[in-house]
Amino acid sequence: MPGRWWQSLRARFEPAPIADALWRRALAACPLARRLDPVRQVQLRRLATLFLARKQFHALAGTVLDDYWRLLIAMQACLPALQQGAGSLRGWHEVLIYPGEFKVRRSHHDDRTDAATGIDKTLTGEGWERGPLVLSLADVQLDLEQPWDGYNVVVHEMAHKLDILDGPLDGVPPLVEIPRRRWIEQFQLAYGRLSQASAQNHDSPIAHYAAESAGEYFAVVSELHYSQPALLRQAEPAIAGLLEAFYGRSPAEGCDPPGFGRTR
């Protein structure tokens, strides 16, 4: 009897497993997950199971979202968290899915005039502290179809989620085995180089959008780690090495196409 009671209680709190057929179908459609070694695929499946159990998905503006697409999103969201573990998914609970790009309004304060204005921005993804993960389903689909072009909206926004686990959005996520001082020094140098290139309108393998802030730089180079690691190594070898230590070996090794990828 005690054994049956414990099994019943355990079943109530264990997340529902992902059906084998559904997992195989999603794995076939997600090149980043498909190219993981078998051990990391098993880890990813476990983490995606927890993600689906803990996060509430909301389909907005007429989006059609089924178990297959929820799993594809969960798989990509868990890739950056794979080496960090389930604890790195803490602090937020919702995933909002729009059919395509969505608009948000940001307030801007002009220190010179002391005037506040609203600015509309069109986004493909968004992720803030304790807030939801917001994604464009069209861009998620495009990233699955073009996995090696330098962009992945889910990875980008999950990098922000990891970044803010220990405080501000500053490009420095919680670090365990990587010396924090080394991380900050190398990222500051690389961010400075990109900011200078952007100011002088010079070409760079790293999108100039990354020069917007240290937090955006970390998110953009995280996309490159998963989709064009050879390009990142060529542009910023120290950053590529730090990201490999943080995220693990990129599943995109050997898949880098020529060029700078899509235009953001």
N, C-alpha and C positions, 0 to 999 in steps of 0.2 A: 504493500500500500504506500509506504513513504516514497518508494521509487516511482510509482505511478504519479503521485502528487507532484514530485519534483519535475518529472517529464512534462506534465501538463502545464505547470507554472513556467517552465523554460520555453515551451512552445508559444506561450502567449507573448513573450518578449523577444523572441528570435524573429528577425525579418524573414519575410517570405522568400524562398529561393527563386533565382531566375531560371525559368524553364530552359532545358538544354537546347531545344529547337530555336527558341528566341535568342539565346546567347550566340549560337552558331550563326544565325542570320545577321545579327548586329556585328559580330566579329568580322564577317565577310565584307561588310559595308564600311568598316572603320579601319583604314590602312594603318593608322598610328597604333591601334591596339593589336591588329593582326600581326604586325612585325615584332611585337614583344616576344621574348623567349617564353617557353611554356611556364616556367616558374612565375614570372611576372604577370602572365595572363591569368593564372590562378589567383594571384594577389589582387589583380584588377577586378576580377569577377566578385571577389569577397567585398572589396571596397565599394564597388558599384551597387551591390546588394544593400549595403548600409546606407549609401546615398539615397537610393530610391525609397528606403524605409523612413528616412529622417527628413527628407525634403518634400515639400508640397509643390506640385507643379500646377501652374495656372495658365491655361491657353486663353490669350486675349485677342480681341479684334477679329474674331472669326477663325482663329488658328485651329487646325485639326491636329490633335496630338494623341497618339496611341501609345501602347506599351513599347512598341519598337522604337519610336522616336524618343521617348523618355529614356530608354536604355542607351541609345546612341549619345544623347546629351550627357547622361551620367558617366558613361565610359570616358568621354573626353574630359569631363570635369575632374574625374578622379586621377587621370594621368599625372598632372602636376603634384597631386597629393600622394602618389603611390609610395615614394620613398619617405615621406614625412609621416604617413600613417593616418588612421581614422581621426585622431585628435585635431588634425589640421582642417577638418571640415566643420569645426565648431563655430558657434557665434551667429549663425543665420539659418533660416528655415524654409525660404521660398525660392522657387524658380519661376520667373515670369517669361512667357514665350509670346512674342509678336510674330505675325506672318512675315514681316520684312523690317526694313529700317523704321525707327520710331523717333518721334520728336520729344525733347525735354526742354524745359525752360530753366535757365540758370540766371541767378542774380549777379550783377557785376557792380562793384563799388569803385567809383573813381575818386582816388584819394585827393586829386588836385581840385576837383570841383565839389567833392563831398556828395555827389549825386549817385543814386542807385538806379540801375536800369535792368530790364529783363532781356536776356538773349536766348533765342531759340537755337537749339543744336539738333542735328540729325545724327543718330547713333545706330550702331549695329549691336552694341552690347554695353552693359553697365554693371558694376559691382561695387557696393559701398559697405562700410562697416555696419554690421548687424542688419543691413537691408538685404533685399532680394538680389539674386543673380538674374539679370534681365538680358535676354538674347533675341536676336532676329533669326527665325527658323530658316529663312532663305539663305542667310550667311552661314549658318551651321551646315546646311546642305552643300553649299559651294565649297566649304572647307573639306568636306568629305570627298567631293568630286575632284578637288585640286589640292591634295594634301601636302605637296612639296613646293608650294609657291611662296612660302614665307609668311603666311598669315593663318591664324586660327583664333576665331573670336572667343571660343570657350576657354582655350588656354590663356588668352590675354586677360579675360576677366577673372579667371581663377588665380592668376598671378597676383592680381590686386587683392583678392581675398586672402591669400597667403601673406602678402605684404603687411596688411593691417592687423594681423593676429597679435602683434606685439606693440601696436601703437599707430602712429601716423603713416600715411601713404607716402613713404620716403624711399622706396626701392630697397629696403633692408628687411627681409622677412626674418622670422626666428631662425637662428643658426645654431646647430648643435656641434658638429664636427669641423665646421669651417671657421677659421679665426675671423671674428667680426671686424677687426681693424683692417685685415687684408681685403675683405669684401668691400668695405666702405672706400678704402683708398683706390682700389682698381676701378670700382664703378664711378667714382667721382672723376677720375682721369678720363675714362671712356666717355662719360656723359659730357665732359668739357670739350672733348674732341668733336663730338657730334654737334654740340651747340655752336662751335666755331664754324664747322662746315655748313651748318644750316644758315647761320648769319651771313656767310659769304656765298650762299647759294651753290655750294659745291655738291657734286654727286656723292652719294654714300650708299653702301649696301644696306645700311640701317635706315629705315624710313625717318625722314626729318620730323615726323609727328612725335617721335620718341624724345625729341629735344624739348617738348613742352614742360616736362618735369622729371625728376628722378624716378618717381613712381611709374610714369609712362615708359620711361626708358627700360626699367626692369621688365615690364609687361611685354614690350615689343621684342626685346632680345629673348624673352622666354618663348615667344612664338617662333623665332628663328631657331632656337634650340630644338624644337620639336619638328620643324618643317624644312629648315635649311641650315643644318649645323656646320657644314663645310664652309658655307658663305660667312657664317658668324666667326668661325675659327680664322678665316682669312682676314676679316675686318678687325676683330678684337679677340686675339687668342687667349688673353688672360680671362676675359669675361666668359668665353666658351668653356674654359676649364673650370671656372667657378660654378657655372650652371650645370655642368656634367656632374660635379661633386654634389650639388644640391638636389637635382632632379634624377640623376642616374643617366646611363647611356641613352642617347636619343634613338628612338626607333626609326628615324629618318636617315641614319647613316647609310651612305651609298645611294641615296635617292635624290640628291640635290640636282635640280635642273639648272642650266645656265640662266643668267639674268637676275634681275632684282625682284621678280615676282609681280604680283598685282599692284596696282596703284591704289593706295588707301584714300 
